[in-house]
Amino acid sequence: MKKAASEPLIRFKNASLGYGKAPVLTKVDLDIAPGSFWGILGHNGSGKTTILKTMLGLIPCLRGELAEHGGLFGKPRFGYVPQKERLDPLYPLTSRAVTAMGTYRKLDLLQRLRGAGHDDIVNRCLADCGATHLAERRLSDLSGGQKQRVLIARALAAEPEILVLDEPLAGIDITTQHALLKLLKDLKDQHSLTILMVSHRVSAEKGLFTDVAWVDEGRVTTGPSTAMFASGKISEVFKSEL
């Protein structure tokens, strides 16, 4: 059955999110529409990553409703760029090998039926991220911005409907930040991606967001980015950056 155009890929309704029996966030109402670019904003430790982990199925939704739509079996495909990559820098993984990790799926038969081999997918994703020239270099030898391009390529290799990035600009200089944000915009346009990006700062990326989820004191407030930034709720906190 074809998904209705207005049907969200992800819907939280009156949800409590957290770990074990202790909620970090309560009364969460959040609809992620296809083609949107969400900024998940708030202080460090406010619960932003908890939202992502619940969406990705890494932790359960404690209470309320989490509905997902998309993919072959009613769940959207995710590509995930974590906040901190834990690959051992002593292990000699090339950028090509890291990108290929994104192609590992349980449903390899379906991938073969689509006619796309691992090498084709890896080459395409590296090219889309402007990282073809990095393919044979070790990840541990790359700069911060170069590593992020490779990790985004790995996420794209999962052929996602939703690209999820947790603090992708942390520790990267402003020039490289702008280059990565342009990359994300281009990828969104070229692949019709829905993007969710966690950040605790908003200076460089705020112009890309279509929608914002503001996470603060155990609650999530959502709305169009223009209204959220104009409301003063976020600008008061980030007044030094806006």
N, C-alpha and C positions, 0 to 999 in steps of 0.2 A: 504494500500500500504506500502510495506517495505521501510524503510528509507535507502537511499544510504549510503554506508560506509563513503563516503567523505563529506556528508552533515553535516554542523555544527548544533549543538543544538541551538545555539544563534548566530545571526549575526547582528551587527551594521554596517550600511553603511552610511558614511557622516552624522552622526547623531549629533544633538545638545541635550544635556541633562541638566536638571536644574529644576527650580521651578518657576511656573507661566510663565511669559514671559522672565525671565532672565536666559540665559544659563550659567551653570557653566563650561561645557565642550563643545567644538565644533569640528566638523570634525572628529568624532570618527568612526574608522573602526576597528572592532574587531570580530573575528570568534572564537567561543568556540567549539572545536571538541570533539566528544565523547571520554571519557577515558583520557582527558588531566587534568593536575593539574596546575591551573593558580595562580600565585601570582599577586595580584593587589596592586602595591606598590606606595608610594609617601608620602609626608609630611602630617601631620594632617591638615585637611581642604582643601586638594587639589582637592577633588571630588571623592575619591575612593568609598565612600558609596553611592554617587549619581548613580554610575554605577550599583551597586547592587539593589538599590531601583527601578531603571528603569527596570532591568531584571525581578524583582519579580512582576512588575505591580503596585507597590505602588505609583509611579509617572509616568506620561506619557512621552514618547519620544517627545520632542518639535518639532524637525524637522528631516528630513532624514528617514532612514529605520531601523526598528527593526523587524527582522524575527525570528520566533521560530519554532522548529520542534521537534516532539517526543510525548510521551504519547498517550492516546487514542483519543484525539481530536486535535492533531497537536501542542500541547504545552507540553514542558517537565515538569515533576513533580520536584518541588524544596523541599529541606529540608534546613531550615534556622536557623543558630545560630547567634542571634543578638549581637551587640557590648556590650550592657548593658542590662541585664535581669531586667525587671521592676516588677517582682513578689514581692508582699508585704512580707517582711521577717516576719511580724507578723502573716501572714496567714499560718496555719500549713499544708502545702502541702508536702507530701512525694515525694521521688524521683520517685516512681512508678506512682503517680498521675501526676507529671510533664511530665514524658515520655508519658503517655497516651494521653496528649493533642495533640501530634503529629498525633494520629490516627483519630482525628475529621475531617471528610470530609463531603461535601454535598452529595457525591455519595456513601453513605453507602451500597446501594444495590449491587453495583459493588464489593465492598469489601467483602460482604457476599458471592457473587458468586465465588470469588477467594478461599473461604473456610478458610480464616484466621480470627480468632476472635481477638478482641482487646487485650485480655490477652495474647494470643500467640505472637502477634506482640510485645507487651511491654516486655515480658520476653526475647524474642530473641534479641531485641535491647539493653536492659540492659546488657545481656550476651556479645554481640558483643563489647560493650564499656567497659567491665571489671567492670561493676557497679552493678552486681547482689546483692552483699553484702550491697549495699547502698539503696536497693529498699524501705525499710520501714523507712528509716531515713528521717528527714525533710531536705528539700533543704537548709534552712537557717542555719542548723548546719554543713554543709559540708565545706571543704576547697575549695579554688579556683579551684584547679585541679579536685577535685571530682565533683564540680558543673558543670564544663565544660564537663566532661564525661556524666553526666546526660542530659545536654542540647544537646549534640551531639546525645545521644540516642533518645531524643524527635524529633530531626530533622530526624533521620533515620526511626522513626515510621511512617513518611509520605510516606515511600517507594519511595524515590526520585531517579531520574536519575542524578540530579545535587545537590551536597551538597555545600551550600554557608555559609561561616564563616566570620564574621566581627571582626577582631582583637581578635581571640580566645586565644592568648597567653598573652594578656595585664594583667599586675599585677600578673603574675605567675612566680615562681622561675625557674631557668634554668633546674634543674633536671626534674621538672614536665613538662616543655615545651618539652623536648626531649621525654618524655613518651607519651605526647599527639600527637606529630608529628609521632611517631611510630604507634600510634593508627590510625591516619588518613591514613597513608600508607597502613596499613593492611586492613582497611575498603575499600579503593580504590581498592585494589587487589581482595578482597573477593567478593565485590558487583559490580565490574565493574563501579564504580562511576566516574563521572566527578566532580572535586572539584575546587571551586574558593575561594581563601582565601585573605582577605584584611590584609595588615600589613603596619606599618610605620617604621618597622625595619626588617632586613633580616638575622641576624646572624645565627639563629638556623635552619630556615626552607628553606634556599635557595637551598639546595641540593635536595629537593623534587619537586621543580617546573619544569614542562616541558616547560612552557611558562610564560612570564612576560608581564604585562601591566604597563607601567611607566606613572604615572599621575602627570603632572607638568604644571603650568602656563596655565591652561585651555585646554591642549592638552593631548592626550593619545598616547604613542609610544609603539608598541607591537613587540614581536619577541620571538624566542626560548630562553630559560633561559641562555644557555651557551653563546649565542651571546650577549644578553643584558648585562650580568654581565661582559663580556670581553670587551665591547665597551668603558667602562670608564664612561658612562652616569650615571649609578647607583653607581658604586664604588666610584666615586668622592664625591657623597653626603654621602654615608654610609661608608666612608673609615675607620672610627673607628671601624666598626663592621665586615667588610668583611675580 
